[in-house]
Amino acid sequence: MARIDLTEANGYILEEQGSSVIQAMLVNSAVEQFARREAMASRTKSVPRFVADAPEVVAEGAAIPEAAATLDEVVLTARKYAKIFHISEEDVNDSLVDVLNTYKTEWASRWARKYDNACLAVSAAQDGDDGQPFTSLYRLIAMPAQPTNYIATGGSLSFADVNNALGIVESSDKFDAANTVFMAHPKMLAELRQLTGPNGDLVLPNALAGTPGSIFGYPLVVSYGAAVSAAATDNPTGNPLLIVGNRQMLINGIRGGVESVVSRDAEFSKDGVLLKTRVRRGFAVADANAFAIVEKTPAA
């Protein structure tokens, strides 16, 4: 049986920027919104990291000192996320709702949350599989024997917890005020809304606003994946996290955008339509010392 595709040129159609699918992905993923984007033309890509001494004043005619430079790399490996949906042809033809777009939008939302969880909060070691596709920021910061950039609340979130986490980041040589961002799981928002400083001022300047706002002047974004999980999931149920740091030190490798293709082949005898969606991403933390994590843990 010959292939019958309902798409242009018998190939995948890339979602356009600004579409509802892309907007759903951005709303549900802090990594997609804020991380440094690195284009990938192959399955793996090496991203160089350069560290050197600061320049010095040199007198005219004097020998110029040599830099003690270190050049290493972060390796991105693209992972393919994909799913096939079985849809009734009657639903596609009869419904007033754009069924295909609805499916794609929901898929993008769920993928975005799972991707954030894999990048930010999975506690297990990377194995390249669905549950642990990357080494998460949480594993790098909270899992060492003696973590230094990690704060456990031991009960309710306090002003000191948030202030100390930001202080850790501000003490890092990778601190960049222009690129510092807070990422919080939704379960942390209630804690933040009632948080007050030494003078009784609310930490969130507009705690009643529908959008998260900012903390100490730095942007605050919701990450549905920022809760501890043993394996990547779109609905993590572990302890919620508040993450702060230099967003440029999170590398989001873009191997391919959100793509979809529609076919009748396998479901021809059932008046069915197959919708296949996929996206390819790689992720790595350039420098974990640029971040601090506050984990809301139970009281002792």
Buried (B, 14 or more C-beta within 10 A) or exposed (E): EEEEBBBEEEEBEEBEEEBBBBBBBBBBBBBBBBBBEBEBEEBEBEBEEEEEEEEEEEEEEEEEEEEEEEEEEBEBBBBEBEEEBEBBBEBBEEEEEEBBBBBBBEBBBBBBBBBBBBBBBBBBEBEEEEBBBBBBBBBBBBBEEEBEBBBBBEEEBBEEBBBEBBEBBEEBEBBBEEBBBBBBBEBBBEBBBEBEEEEEEBBBEEBEEEEBBBBBEBBBBBBBBBBBBEBBBBEBEBBBBBBBBBBBBBBBBBBBBBBBBBBBEEBEEEEBBBBBBBBBBBBBBBBBBBBBBBBBBEEE
